Amino acid sequence: MYLTKEVKAEIFAKHGKSATDTGSSEGQIALFTHRINHLTEHLKRNRKDYNTERSLVMLVGKRRSLLDYLKKTDITRYRAIVKELGLRK
């Protein structure tokens, strides 16, 4: 499986406040980005996998909602996470 406990803990340790803080917006955005990248690679190989395509679209929407929330509440944290993850060109 692509998303093991260790990978999750590493993502939350790097982007969240700690490895056990799974509720922070930055940690969740980073986790969603990791999952989005994985699903994008999967869809490049399996073009007709429509269930995965739907899951990807829903995941992008969740990440967008979290980014909007973070932008509304704390613009500096928003800018930091966008720069760190490379979400904008």
C-alpha positions in Angstrom: 0.0 0.0 0.0 1.3 3.5 -0.8 0.1 5.2 2.4 1.6 3.4 5.4 1.6 4.6 9.0 5.2 5.6 8.6 4.5 7.8 5.5 1.5 9.4 7.3 3.6 10.1 10.4 6.4 11.6 8.3 3.9 13.9 6.4 2.3 15.1 9.7 5.7 15.6 11.4 7.0 17.6 8.5 3.9 19.8 7.8 1.9 19.6 11.0 2.8 20.6 14.5 3.9 17.1 15.5 3.7 13.5 14.2 0.5 12.9 16.2 -1.3 16.2 15.3 -3.4 14.9 12.5 -6.0 17.7 12.7 -4.0 20.7 11.6 -4.9 22.2 8.3 -1.4 22.1 7.0 -1.0 18.4 7.8 -4.3 17.5 6.1 -3.5 19.6 3.1 -0.1 17.9 2.8 -1.7 14.5 3.2 -4.3 15.3 0.5 -1.6 16.5 -1.8 0.3 13.2 -1.4 -2.9 11.2 -2.1 -3.7 13.5 -5.1 -0.3 12.9 -6.6 -0.6 9.2 -6.2 -4.0 9.0 -7.8 -2.9 11.2 -10.7 -0.1 8.8 -11.5 -2.6 5.9 -11.2 -4.9 7.6 -13.7 -2.1 8.2 -16.2 -1.7 4.4 -16.4 -5.5 3.5 -16.1 -7.4 6.0 -18.1 -10.8 4.3 -17.8 -10.8 4.0 -14.0 -13.8 6.3 -13.4 -14.2 5.5 -9.7 -10.7 6.7 -9.0 -11.3 9.8 -11.2 -14.3 10.7 -9.1 -12.3 10.1 -5.9 -9.6 12.4 -7.2 -12.0 15.2 -8.0 -13.6 14.9 -4.5 -10.2 15.0 -2.9 -9.2 18.1 -4.9 -12.4 19.7 -3.7 -11.6 18.9 0.0 -8.1 20.3 -0.4 -9.5 23.4 -2.0 -11.9 23.9 0.9 -9.1 23.5 3.5 -6.9 26.0 1.5 -9.8 28.5 1.4 -10.3 28.1 5.1 -6.7 28.6 5.8 -6.5 31.6 3.5 -9.5 33.2 5.3 -8.1 32.6 8.8 -4.3 33.0 8.5 -2.8 34.2 5.3 0.8 33.7 6.3 0.2 30.0 7.1 -1.6 29.7 3.8 1.3 31.2 1.8 3.8 29.1 3.7 2.0 25.8 2.9 1.4 26.7 -0.7 5.0 27.6 -1.2 6.3 24.5 0.6 4.1 22.1 -1.4 4.5 23.9 -4.7 0.8 24.2 -5.4 1.0 27.4 -7.4 3.2 28.2 -10.4 
